[in-house]
Amino acid sequence: MVDIPRLNGMIRCFEEGKPCFGSFATPDIDVVLAMAGSKYDSIIFEMEHNIWDIRALRDGLQYMLNRRQIVEKGSIAPNVTPLVRIPANGNEKNQWLAKQALDLGAFGIIWPHVDTVEQAYNAVAACRYPRLKSAARYEPAGIRGDSPTQAARFWGLNNQEYYKKADVWPLDPNGEILVGLMIEGVEAVNNLDDMLKNVPGIGFVLVGEGDLSQELGYPRQYEHPVVLEHIARVVATCRKYKVPVGHPHVDGKNVERVLSEGFSYLMTAPVRTFGALDKGRELAKR
């Protein structure tokens, strides 16, 4: 079996200790083509607040493939790593949504509104295949159904190679799948320490400051001291456990502050001009 280098560009950034840049995107073909040729490290197909259109997601993923890029780079790793935010909240435990996105080739799943250890455990388990109880890194016990063919093709692997790579990072250091938890409420902020302490396999945390600000009584007032205080608690907890933490609303005005506060995944608005991305990359020496 050939040696396969790192495929997931977000994981590569995290392993190298570099800030990672991303954006939400719809799986529309022209949007995908623009994003696939951008300087982003990753995009997250937004399917929480958009319709769950599995055919559009399938087509969008395929349009991210670029044979010229593979030849020029000498690597099957995509220039921009695609993840998917699913519509189900953590407490709904709709594992089938994660399964379908992973089966098409997504490199990670973003789980909205994860509030408890139980919900965090389910999020990781849904992204892992079952294995023997005697196997290393057994917990969280995988519950993902077996249908790897489309994902393996998208990744450029055969099925057996895919199985070896299709586990969650950093629980499996060679895994290529990222589990992202969205922390979007006071209960989640209070329980985050227990989640990160008790659930291995959480790849990164994404602050849901929109919903968090709503619950705190300051809707979309992202610079309000109360909102910033709760966000700072999330960042501090993630740093305690060395888990990357992401900010979903980065622009040219706040990118310098966001970097200085310790965020390692910066999401800018899904537009065709990349002012915040370019400035952030310059500040991060990327």
C-alpha positions, 0 to 999 in steps of 0.5 A: 500500500502506498504512503498517503500524505496528509489529505485534510488541509485544516488538519495540516494547519492545526498540526503546523500550529498555523491559523486556518482560514475558511468560510461557509458556502452553499453547494451551488456550482458557481460558488463551489468553483470560486471557492475551490480556486481561492486561498481558503484552507477549507470551506464549510458547506452550510446546510443547517439553515439552508435546505438539506439537498444531498444531490447538490452536496454531491455535485458541489463536492465533485466540482471541487475536484481539479485534475490540473491541480493534482498534476501540478501539486503531485498530491491528491489532497484538495487545495480547499478542504470541504466540510459540512454543517448538518441541520440537526442540533446536538440533542437530536442525534441525527447521525444519518445526516453525518453519515450521508455527508461523509459517504459523499467524501466530506472531510468533516462534520460541524454539529450545531448546538452541542450542549452536553458530554452525551451530545459531544460523544454522539457527534464523534461516534457518528463519524467513526466506523465500528471496531472491536472493543479490544482495538486501540482508541475504541471510545467513542464507539463508532456507529457510522454505517459502511458505504465507503465507495463514493468517499474513497473515490472523492479522496482518490483512494481505494476502499481499504486505504480509505478505511485507514484514513477515515477516522477522527483526528486527533484521536487517530493521528493519521485520521483525516476526518474533523469533528467540529462542535458548535458552542452556541449557548450558556449551557454549552459554555458551562459544559465545554470543559467536561466535553473536552476532558471526557470525549476524545476525538473532538477536532475543533470547536466553533463559537456560535456567537449569533445564537449565544448573543441571542441567549445572553440578551444581546442579539448579534451585538458581537462586541458587547462585553457580556458576549465577549466574556463568554466567548473568552471562556470558550477560547480559554477552555479550548486552549487548556485542552489544546483544541483549536477554536474557530470564530465564524464572523471575521472581517477586516475590522476584527481580524487582528483582534481575533488572531490575538485572542488565540483563535486558530480557525478564522471564518470570513464572509462567503464573498468573491472579494477576500479582504479579511482573508488576505489581511488575516493571512498577512498578519498570520504570516501565511 
